Amino acid sequence: MSPFEYDLKFAKDTIWQVGVAGLVLGAGLPVLFAGAIKALAWGEGGEAETSHARPNPLGKVIAAMLFLIVVYAIVVGIIYVIATGQGEDIRFHGLIIPEIFKPKS
């Protein structure tokens, strides 16, 4: 296999990963944020809703969860940029708390 063919194979294998990451981080977080704003309006009711419905506490709970997901993604993104910029690596054990470590040379 020539180096060019190897590069094409590598690009083909990883292009979908870049697409998914772009979709999740590029469009997914704003959609979650918009959903949180809508849920917050649902939780407030009255003038915050176009239907002037009664307040619903579940809306506030849903809004809080969505806001926490967005904030978590932003904080983890900043941690990732800082850690990799300092030559360290980051791992997720359990997908909640990232572990920053120095890779072996």
ROKOLDO-518928 format. One record per atom (N, C-alpha, C): chain; atom name; x, y, z. Coordinates in nm, 3 decimals. Atoms other than C-alpha are relative to their C-alpha. Example, Ala and Ser with C-alpha at 12.3 -4.5 7.8 and 13.67 -1.06 7.14 Angstrom:
+--------+-------+---------+---------+---------+
: chaine : atome :       x :       y :       z :
+--------+-------+---------+---------+---------+
:      A :     N :   0.089 :  -0.119 :   0.000 :
:      A :    CA :   1.230 :  -0.450 :   0.780 :
:      A :     C :   0.090 :   0.120 :   0.000 :
:      A :     N :  -0.082 :  -0.119 :  -0.006 :
:      A :    CA :   1.367 :  -0.106 :   0.714 :
:      A :     C :  -0.077 :   0.109 :   0.073 :
+--------+-------+---------+---------+---------+
//
This chain:
+--------+-------+---------+---------+---------+
: chaine : atome :       x :       y :       z :
+--------+-------+---------+---------+---------+
:      A :     N :   0.085 :  -0.117 :   0.000 :
:      A :    CA :   0.000 :   0.000 :   0.000 :
:      A :     C :   0.090 :   0.124 :   0.000 :
:      A :     N :  -0.080 :  -0.120 :   0.010 :
:      A :    CA :   0.144 :   0.334 :  -0.102 :
:      A :     C :  -0.038 :   0.098 :   0.111 :
:      A :     N :   0.033 :  -0.099 :  -0.104 :
:      A :    CA :   0.160 :   0.625 :   0.142 :
:      A :     C :  -0.127 :   0.078 :  -0.033 :
:      A :     N :   0.119 :  -0.073 :   0.039 :
:      A :    CA :  -0.109 :   0.806 :  -0.058 :
:      A :     C :  -0.126 :  -0.083 :   0.026 :
:      A :     N :   0.114 :   0.087 :  -0.025 :
:      A :    CA :  -0.344 :   0.507 :  -0.040 :
:      A :     C :  -0.026 :  -0.014 :   0.150 :
:      A :     N :   0.013 :   0.008 :  -0.145 :
:      A :    CA :  -0.276 :   0.479 :   0.333 :
:      A :     C :  -0.068 :   0.126 :   0.053 :
:      A :     N :   0.060 :  -0.126 :  -0.044 :
:      A :    CA :  -0.363 :   0.847 :   0.381 :
:      A :     C :  -0.148 :   0.006 :  -0.036 :
:      A :     N :   0.141 :   0.001 :   0.040 :
:      A :    CA :  -0.687 :   0.805 :   0.185 :
:      A :     C :  -0.082 :  -0.094 :   0.089 :
:      A :     N :   0.069 :   0.095 :  -0.088 :
:      A :    CA :  -0.781 :   0.500 :   0.393 :
:      A :     C :  -0.019 :   0.060 :   0.139 :
:      A :     N :   0.009 :  -0.064 :  -0.131 :
:      A :    CA :  -0.705 :   0.689 :   0.715 :
:      A :     C :  -0.105 :   0.110 :   0.000 :
:      A :     N :   0.098 :  -0.108 :   0.011 :
:      A :    CA :  -0.911 :   0.989 :   0.600 :
:      A :     C :  -0.142 :  -0.055 :  -0.007 :
:      A :     N :   0.133 :   0.061 :   0.013 :
:      A :    CA :  -1.202 :   0.766 :   0.503 :
:      A :     C :  -0.047 :  -0.056 :   0.134 :
:      A :     N :   0.037 :   0.061 :  -0.127 :
:      A :    CA :  -1.194 :   0.593 :   0.841 :
:      A :     C :  -0.032 :   0.104 :   0.107 :
:      A :     N :   0.018 :  -0.099 :  -0.106 :
:      A :    CA :  -1.188 :   0.916 :   1.044 :
:      A :     C :  -0.093 :   0.115 :  -0.036 :
:      A :     N :   0.082 :  -0.114 :   0.039 :
:      A :    CA :  -1.402 :   1.159 :   0.844 :
:      A :     C :  -0.136 :  -0.002 :   0.068 :
:      A :     N :   0.129 :   0.007 :  -0.066 :
:      A :    CA :  -1.723 :   1.033 :   1.002 :
:      A :     C :   0.011 :   0.047 :   0.145 :
:      A :     N :  -0.019 :  -0.044 :  -0.139 :
:      A :    CA :  -1.579 :   1.099 :   1.350 :
:      A :     C :   0.003 :   0.153 :   0.008 :
:      A :     N :  -0.004 :  -0.145 :   0.004 :
:      A :    CA :  -1.506 :   1.459 :   1.258 :
:      A :     C :  -0.140 :   0.056 :  -0.027 :
:      A :     N :   0.136 :  -0.044 :   0.030 :
:      A :    CA :  -1.856 :   1.495 :   1.114 :
:      A :     C :  -0.092 :  -0.009 :   0.121 :
:      A :     N :   0.083 :   0.017 :  -0.119 :
:      A :    CA :  -2.023 :   1.361 :   1.428 :
:      A :     C :   0.038 :   0.103 :   0.107 :
:      A :     N :  -0.044 :  -0.099 :  -0.099 :
:      A :    CA :  -1.811 :   1.582 :   1.655 :
:      A :     C :  -0.046 :   0.140 :  -0.040 :
:      A :     N :   0.045 :  -0.130 :   0.046 :
:      A :    CA :  -1.893 :   1.885 :   1.441 :
:      A :     C :  -0.150 :   0.018 :   0.017 :
:      A :     N :   0.146 :  -0.007 :  -0.016 :
:      A :    CA :  -2.263 :   1.805 :   1.449 :
:      A :     C :  -0.038 :   0.016 :   0.146 :
:      A :     N :   0.032 :  -0.006 :  -0.143 :
:      A :    CA :  -2.270 :   1.749 :   1.824 :
:      A :     C :   0.043 :   0.133 :   0.060 :
:      A :     N :  -0.050 :  -0.123 :  -0.061 :
:      A :    CA :  -2.054 :   2.045 :   1.920 :
:      A :     C :  -0.042 :   0.125 :  -0.076 :
:      A :     N :   0.036 :  -0.117 :   0.080 :
:      A :    CA :  -2.150 :   2.274 :   1.635 :
:      A :     C :  -0.148 :   0.030 :   0.003 :
:      A :     N :   0.145 :  -0.023 :   0.001 :
:      A :    CA :  -2.527 :   2.226 :   1.633 :
:      A :     C :  -0.068 :  -0.057 :   0.123 :
:      A :     N :   0.064 :   0.067 :  -0.113 :
:      A :    CA :  -2.601 :   2.002 :   1.929 :
:      A :     C :  -0.011 :   0.087 :   0.124 :
:      A :     N :   0.005 :  -0.083 :  -0.120 :
:      A :    CA :  -2.511 :   2.242 :   2.208 :
:      A :     C :  -0.096 :   0.117 :  -0.014 :
:      A :     N :   0.102 :  -0.105 :   0.013 :
:      A :    CA :  -2.712 :   2.535 :   2.068 :
:      A :     C :  -0.143 :  -0.054 :   0.003 :
:      A :     N :   0.135 :   0.060 :  -0.006 :
:      A :    CA :  -3.011 :   2.301 :   2.025 :
:      A :     C :  -0.037 :  -0.031 :   0.145 :
:      A :     N :   0.026 :   0.026 :  -0.141 :
:      A :    CA :  -2.979 :   2.190 :   2.388 :
:      A :     C :  -0.028 :   0.129 :   0.076 :
:      A :     N :   0.021 :  -0.128 :  -0.066 :
:      A :    CA :  -2.951 :   2.552 :   2.500 :
:      A :     C :  -0.138 :   0.057 :  -0.034 :
:      A :     N :   0.133 :  -0.048 :   0.040 :
:      A :    CA :  -3.262 :   2.648 :   2.300 :
:      A :     C :  -0.109 :  -0.081 :   0.068 :
:      A :     N :   0.097 :   0.084 :  -0.071 :
:      A :    CA :  -3.447 :   2.352 :   2.451 :
:      A :     C :  -0.011 :   0.039 :   0.147 :
:      A :     N :   0.001 :  -0.044 :  -0.140 :
:      A :    CA :  -3.346 :   2.472 :   2.798 :
:      A :     C :  -0.077 :   0.131 :   0.016 :
:      A :     N :   0.074 :  -0.126 :  -0.005 :
:      A :    CA :  -3.478 :   2.820 :   2.725 :
:      A :     C :  -0.151 :  -0.026 :  -0.014 :
:      A :     N :   0.140 :   0.035 :   0.019 :
:      A :    CA :  -3.808 :   2.672 :   2.601 :
:      A :     C :  -0.057 :  -0.067 :   0.124 :
:      A :     N :   0.045 :   0.068 :  -0.121 :
:      A :    CA :  -3.833 :   2.446 :   2.906 :
:      A :     C :  -0.012 :   0.099 :   0.116 :
:      A :     N :   0.007 :  -0.101 :  -0.105 :
:      A :    CA :  -3.764 :   2.744 :   3.132 :
:      A :     C :  -0.127 :   0.085 :  -0.016 :
:      A :     N :   0.124 :  -0.073 :   0.025 :
:      A :    CA :  -4.050 :   2.935 :   2.968 :
:      A :     C :  -0.121 :  -0.085 :   0.039 :
:      A :     N :   0.108 :   0.092 :  -0.037 :
:      A :    CA :  -4.274 :   2.629 :   3.014 :
:      A :     C :  -0.012 :  -0.006 :   0.153 :
:      A :     N :   0.002 :   0.004 :  -0.146 :
:      A :    CA :  -4.173 :   2.621 :   3.380 :
:      A :     C :  -0.054 :   0.128 :   0.062 :
:      A :     N :   0.050 :  -0.128 :  -0.052 :
:      A :    CA :  -4.255 :   2.990 :   3.429 :
:      A :     C :  -0.149 :   0.017 :  -0.028 :
:      A :     N :   0.141 :  -0.016 :   0.037 :
:      A :    CA :  -4.588 :   2.982 :   3.244 :
:      A :     C :  -0.036 :   0.147 :  -0.018 :
:      A :     N :   0.049 :  -0.137 :   0.009 :
:      A :    CA :  -4.799 :   3.296 :   3.211 :
:      A :     C :   0.051 :   0.075 :  -0.122 :
:      A :     N :  -0.048 :  -0.085 :   0.108 :
:      A :    CA :  -4.642 :   3.572 :   3.001 :
:      A :     C :   0.122 :  -0.058 :  -0.072 :
:      A :     N :  -0.117 :   0.060 :   0.063 :
:      A :    CA :  -4.331 :   3.363 :   2.930 :
:      A :     C :  -0.039 :  -0.099 :  -0.109 :
:      A :     N :   0.051 :   0.096 :   0.098 :
:      A :    CA :  -4.543 :   3.117 :   2.728 :
:      A :     C :  -0.098 :   0.070 :  -0.094 :
:      A :     N :   0.094 :  -0.059 :   0.094 :
:      A :    CA :  -4.735 :   3.206 :   2.414 :
:      A :     C :  -0.144 :  -0.042 :   0.029 :
:      A :     N :   0.136 :   0.047 :  -0.031 :
:      A :    CA :  -5.032 :   3.003 :   2.537 :
:      A :     C :  -0.050 :   0.050 :   0.135 :
:      A :     N :   0.033 :  -0.052 :  -0.133 :
:      A :    CA :  -5.031 :   3.178 :   2.879 :
:      A :     C :  -0.045 :  -0.112 :   0.094 :
:      A :     N :   0.033 :   0.117 :  -0.083 :
:      A :    CA :  -5.040 :   2.837 :   3.045 :
:      A :     C :   0.047 :   0.022 :   0.144 :
:      A :     N :  -0.042 :  -0.005 :  -0.140 :
:      A :    CA :  -4.998 :   2.776 :   3.417 :
:      A :     C :   0.144 :  -0.048 :   0.012 :
:      A :     N :  -0.139 :   0.045 :  -0.021 :
:      A :    CA :  -4.643 :   2.729 :   3.552 :
:      A :     C :   0.007 :  -0.151 :   0.023 :
:      A :     N :  -0.020 :   0.142 :  -0.016 :
:      A :    CA :  -4.509 :   2.376 :   3.542 :
:      A :     C :   0.140 :  -0.022 :   0.058 :
:      A :     N :  -0.131 :   0.019 :  -0.062 :
:      A :    CA :  -4.225 :   2.285 :   3.785 :
:      A :     C :   0.091 :  -0.096 :  -0.078 :
:      A :     N :  -0.081 :   0.094 :   0.078 :
:      A :    CA :  -4.111 :   2.003 :   3.556 :
:      A :     C :   0.082 :   0.075 :  -0.106 :
:      A :     N :  -0.073 :  -0.079 :   0.098 :
:      A :    CA :  -4.009 :   2.266 :   3.300 :
:      A :     C :   0.129 :   0.056 :   0.057 :
:      A :     N :  -0.121 :  -0.054 :  -0.064 :
:      A :    CA :  -3.764 :   2.420 :   3.546 :
:      A :     C :   0.104 :  -0.110 :   0.022 :
:      A :     N :  -0.093 :   0.112 :  -0.022 :
:      A :    CA :  -3.614 :   2.079 :   3.624 :
:      A :     C :   0.067 :  -0.039 :  -0.132 :
:      A :     N :  -0.054 :   0.034 :   0.132 :
:      A :    CA :  -3.571 :   1.997 :   3.254 :
:      A :     C :   0.098 :   0.108 :  -0.045 :
:      A :     N :  -0.088 :  -0.111 :   0.039 :
:      A :    CA :  -3.420 :   2.342 :   3.192 :
:      A :     C :   0.132 :  -0.008 :   0.076 :
:      A :     N :  -0.123 :   0.010 :  -0.080 :
:      A :    CA :  -3.171 :   2.296 :   3.477 :
:      A :     C :   0.090 :  -0.112 :  -0.051 :
:      A :     N :  -0.080 :   0.112 :   0.050 :
:      A :    CA :  -3.060 :   1.957 :   3.344 :
:      A :     C :   0.065 :   0.034 :  -0.134 :
:      A :     N :  -0.057 :  -0.036 :   0.130 :
:      A :    CA :  -3.014 :   2.089 :   2.990 :
:      A :     C :   0.109 :   0.105 :   0.014 :
:      A :     N :  -0.104 :  -0.100 :  -0.023 :
:      A :    CA :  -2.822 :   2.394 :   3.114 :
:      A :     C :   0.126 :  -0.064 :   0.057 :
:      A :     N :  -0.116 :   0.068 :  -0.057 :
:      A :    CA :  -2.595 :   2.166 :   3.319 :
:      A :     C :   0.077 :  -0.079 :  -0.105 :
:      A :     N :  -0.067 :   0.073 :   0.108 :
:      A :    CA :  -2.521 :   1.951 :   3.014 :
:      A :     C :   0.080 :   0.096 :  -0.087 :
:      A :     N :  -0.069 :  -0.099 :   0.083 :
:      A :    CA :  -2.428 :   2.260 :   2.810 :
:      A :     C :   0.123 :   0.053 :   0.073 :
:      A :     N :  -0.113 :  -0.053 :  -0.077 :
:      A :    CA :  -2.207 :   2.402 :   3.087 :
:      A :     C :   0.108 :  -0.107 :   0.015 :
:      A :     N :  -0.097 :   0.110 :  -0.011 :
:      A :    CA :  -2.041 :   2.061 :   3.137 :
:      A :     C :   0.081 :  -0.014 :  -0.129 :
:      A :     N :  -0.070 :   0.014 :   0.128 :
:      A :    CA :  -1.959 :   2.037 :   2.766 :
:      A :     C :   0.098 :   0.114 :  -0.022 :
:      A :     N :  -0.089 :  -0.114 :   0.016 :
:      A :    CA :  -1.811 :   2.386 :   2.765 :
:      A :     C :   0.122 :  -0.012 :   0.091 :
:      A :     N :  -0.111 :   0.012 :  -0.095 :
:      A :    CA :  -1.599 :   2.326 :   3.077 :
:      A :     C :   0.095 :  -0.112 :  -0.043 :
:      A :     N :  -0.085 :   0.111 :   0.044 :
:      A :    CA :  -1.472 :   1.989 :   2.949 :
:      A :     C :   0.078 :   0.040 :  -0.126 :
:      A :     N :  -0.070 :  -0.048 :   0.118 :
:      A :    CA :  -1.387 :   2.152 :   2.615 :
:      A :     C :   0.116 :   0.091 :   0.035 :
:      A :     N :  -0.108 :  -0.090 :  -0.044 :
:      A :    CA :  -1.184 :   2.423 :   2.789 :
:      A :     C :   0.111 :  -0.081 :   0.067 :
:      A :     N :  -0.101 :   0.085 :  -0.065 :
:      A :    CA :  -1.008 :   2.162 :   3.006 :
:      A :     C :   0.080 :  -0.077 :  -0.105 :
:      A :     N :  -0.068 :   0.075 :   0.106 :
:      A :    CA :  -0.927 :   1.959 :   2.694 :
:      A :     C :   0.100 :   0.088 :  -0.074 :
:      A :     N :  -0.089 :  -0.091 :   0.072 :
:      A :    CA :  -0.779 :   2.259 :   2.512 :
:      A :     C :   0.121 :   0.037 :   0.084 :
:      A :     N :  -0.111 :  -0.037 :  -0.089 :
:      A :    CA :  -0.570 :   2.363 :   2.812 :
:      A :     C :   0.094 :  -0.118 :   0.021 :
:      A :     N :  -0.084 :   0.118 :  -0.029 :
:      A :    CA :  -0.448 :   2.008 :   2.888 :
:      A :     C :   0.083 :  -0.038 :  -0.122 :
:      A :     N :  -0.076 :   0.039 :   0.118 :
:      A :    CA :  -0.349 :   1.926 :   2.532 :
:      A :     C :   0.099 :   0.107 :  -0.040 :
:      A :     N :  -0.094 :  -0.108 :   0.028 :
:      A :    CA :  -0.185 :   2.266 :   2.493 :
:      A :     C :   0.124 :  -0.008 :   0.087 :
:      A :     N :  -0.114 :   0.016 :  -0.090 :
:      A :    CA :   0.043 :   2.179 :   2.786 :
:      A :     C :   0.068 :  -0.135 :  -0.017 :
:      A :     N :  -0.063 :   0.127 :   0.029 :
:      A :    CA :   0.136 :   1.845 :   2.635 :
:      A :     C :  -0.053 :  -0.116 :   0.081 :
:      A :     N :   0.060 :   0.108 :  -0.077 :
:      A :    CA :  -0.089 :   1.638 :   2.856 :
:      A :     C :  -0.115 :  -0.060 :  -0.078 :
:      A :     N :   0.111 :   0.068 :   0.066 :
:      A :    CA :  -0.366 :   1.400 :   2.762 :
:      A :     C :  -0.117 :  -0.007 :   0.097 :
:      A :     N :   0.120 :   0.003 :  -0.082 :
:      A :    CA :  -0.719 :   1.359 :   2.889 :
:      A :     C :  -0.076 :  -0.129 :  -0.030 :
:      A :     N :   0.079 :   0.123 :   0.015 :
:      A :    CA :  -0.924 :   1.043 :   2.950 :
:      A :     C :  -0.129 :   0.015 :   0.078 :
:      A :     N :   0.129 :  -0.001 :  -0.068 :
:      A :    CA :  -1.283 :   0.987 :   3.052 :
:      A :     C :  -0.029 :  -0.142 :   0.049 :
:      A :     N :   0.036 :   0.127 :  -0.061 :
:      A :    CA :  -1.341 :   0.700 :   3.292 :
:      A :     C :  -0.140 :   0.017 :   0.057 :
:      A :     N :   0.137 :  -0.016 :  -0.045 :
:      A :    CA :  -1.716 :   0.669 :   3.334 :
:      A :     C :  -0.070 :   0.117 :  -0.066 :
:      A :     N :   0.056 :  -0.110 :   0.079 :
:      A :    CA :  -1.777 :   0.965 :   3.098 :
:      A :     C :  -0.046 :   0.120 :   0.082 :
:      A :     N :   0.043 :  -0.114 :  -0.081 :
:      A :    CA :  -1.825 :   1.211 :   3.384 :
:      A :     C :   0.118 :   0.093 :   0.031 :
:      A :     N :  -0.112 :  -0.084 :  -0.044 :
:      A :    CA :  -1.498 :   1.339 :   3.531 :
:      A :     C :   0.124 :  -0.034 :  -0.082 :
:      A :     N :  -0.119 :   0.028 :   0.079 :
:      A :    CA :  -1.201 :   1.376 :   3.299 :
:      A :     C :   0.124 :  -0.014 :   0.088 :
:      A :     N :  -0.126 :   0.020 :  -0.070 :
:      A :    CA :  -0.860 :   1.255 :   3.415 :
:      A :     C :   0.110 :   0.055 :  -0.090 :
:      A :     N :  -0.110 :  -0.059 :   0.076 :
:      A :    CA :  -0.561 :   1.460 :   3.301 :
:      A :     C :   0.129 :  -0.068 :   0.045 :
:      A :     N :  -0.125 :   0.069 :  -0.033 :
:      A :    CA :  -0.228 :   1.279 :   3.282 :
:      A :     C :   0.104 :   0.033 :  -0.105 :
:      A :     N :  -0.113 :  -0.023 :   0.089 :
:      A :    CA :   0.113 :   1.314 :   3.126 :
:      A :     C :   0.026 :  -0.129 :  -0.077 :
:      A :     N :  -0.025 :   0.122 :   0.077 :
:      A :    CA :   0.153 :   1.065 :   2.838 :
:      A :     C :   0.147 :  -0.040 :   0.006 :
:      A :     N :  -0.137 :   0.049 :  -0.004 :
:      A :    CA :   0.461 :   0.845 :   2.842 :
:      A :     C :   0.067 :   0.027 :  -0.134 :
:      A :     N :  -0.074 :  -0.031 :   0.125 :
:      A :    CA :   0.724 :   0.947 :   2.589 :
:      A :     C :   0.063 :  -0.121 :  -0.060 :
+--------+-------+---------+---------+---------+
//
